[in-house]
Amino acid sequence: MAAINGLALGFRSDANVRAHKFTVMVKSTANSSTQKAQYAAVPAAQNAAGVLGVLTEHFVEPNYFVPQGTNPTSVTGSAPTLYSLTNRGMTLQVNGVARCIAAGAINQGDTLIVADSYGRVQSLATSGITAGTTVYTVGTAEHGVSAVNDVVQVRLNFGQTKM
């Protein structure tokens, strides 16, 4: 597995959409998970609830090439035309230290949340979320990054707390 350091588990895609590696995935609202099949989805928006893990590899149809340095927003959420990814297996890292895609500058030690519908992460401190709002954390940044789509190593710690 491509997981840096942690447990990677199998999930199923709840929709026919591609996802770039290192995308944060959340609980499906379209399909109920059972003991036999656990479903994951691309987040719908900032601060998405039900964080399940981080995708360890590109989730795309066979023969779909993702060149090095491709903007993740051009892959995540796009639908294949001749192939269905619904119910296909995907591998998510669920604990340990994982790679995630940053939505902007992040400092070492920042608490991170889902930033957008592309499954990128952002610092809670710069998120603009108002006091009293419940936030759903992904984890803590192990180092700083400065640009959009930089890869940041995150000590995964899924949870929820009041801002």
Secondary structure, 3 states (H helix, E strand, C coil): CCCCECCEEEEEECCCCCECCCCEEEECCCCCCCCCCCEEECCCCCCCCCEEEEECCCECCCCCCCCCCCCHHHCCCCCCCCCCCCCCEEEEECCCEEEEEECCCECCCCEEEECCCCCCEEEHHHCCCCCCCEEEEEEEECCCECCCCCEEEEEEEEEEEEC
